[in-house]
């Protein structure tokens, strides 16, 4: 049973949409690698995480080639993670399925980076963000392009996370 004091622990959730991939006509969707621009943008996302002082305890990543490479290039640019889990449920997931994955994060984890796909990642960011009027929130609801990165702050347990439980700290689209 989780310690009741863990409700007071600040937690950070980073929702990163994969970087630009090669066109879907060229191969099966799961196997699509990053395009040249995607590799540069994924590295820019990694540099952004470093600049913000975000060090992941856990990365939750779709098993697709483009999401795996997005995290790889971010890590090569300096982003760090104690552990990386590849979870097939993240691929083609909606916000409810993504929440199911997040609900399984161990209580002692403070910072999670989820690397996934649209439309699930944008939907989840919109659903979780409490402040509907900030310029960042308005921007993320209008467009969440490849390499879009939302940083959310929460104080609830991962297992309890639901709509409007997080504060949107920032939303950026790093470009390389």
C-alpha angles and dihedrals in degrees: 000000000000120000110256089225090068087080087075094055116109112232131191126210119191116195110199121183110211118263124257112302133197115275116287094236092068100069145340111313096242091054099051110125126206120279119234090266090049093056090051092046093048089053089049089053089053091050089049092053090050092048090052092049092242112156114177121224087192137015116203106199136180111239093236116120093241095053092045090050091046090059092041093056092042089053092047087055090056107275111140136207132179091210139006123207121192109208122184090205089072092063109093090353126155122217094274093054091047090051089052089057093046091049088065094058110119114258094239093060111105103182128035128182113198114197110196150126143280134291093023098053095048091045092051093048090051093046096049100042111099099195109072097178107054116111089242092053093048090049095050092050091052098047135356103181128185111299090024108154126195121188114204129187122208138170100197126092116272088241091057099045113131141148117321092009097119140064116227104234097178145341120201139160105216115207127194 
